[in-house]
Structures are given as structure tokens and as C-alpha cells.
């Protein structure tokens, strides 16, 4: 839910930022939307494979919400019993 809210707020900010300025302004380079690092890694682990294409991340800005959470990946890394 937080990811959806953050995405909506980011997109709203981008739309509103285009409403101000004059015709003489140079086009502004838009900042990339921040991605939740934990969610990104979990998605990559879920789709891992030997024949999968690599994912470009050079221009990606990550948010580290689980920085102090030692259990952040327990649901995907837990050994099957």
C-alpha cells in the first residue's frame, strides 16, 4: 500500500511540476522514481533463472526502507521444512 501511495504522490508531483514555467525554460531532466529495494530484490529472486536477461539498474534510485530490519527477506530465503 505504501508503494502505491508513494508512486501516486511521485507521479502527481511530476505532473504538477510541468504546470509552472515559461516557454523560454529549458526542458528539465526528470528524476527517476524511487523504487523500494526490498520489493525489487524479492521480485528478482522470484524470477531468477539461468536463461533470464539481466536487469539494468544503473539509473535506478532505490529506497532502503528495511535497512534496519534483519527479517526483511525471511519469507523468500527461509529454508523449506
C-alpha positions, 0 to 999 in steps of 0.5 A, a space after each residue: 500500500 505504501 508503494 502505491 501511495 508513494 508512486 501516486 504522490 511521485 507521479 502527481 508531483 511530476 505532473 504538477 511540476 510541468 504546470 509552472 514555467 515559461 516557454 523560454 525554460 529549458 526542458 528539465 531532466 526528470 528524476 527517476 522514481 524511487 523504487 523500494 529495494 526490498 520489493 525489487 530484490 524479492 521480485 528478482 529472486 522470484 524470477 531468477 533463472 539461468 536463461 533470464 536477461 539481466 536487469 539494468 539498474 544503473 539509473 535506478 534510485 532505490 529506497 532502503 526502507 528495511 535497512 534496519 530490519 534483519 527479517 526483511 527477506 525471511 519469507 523468500 530465503 527461509 529454508 523449506 521444512 
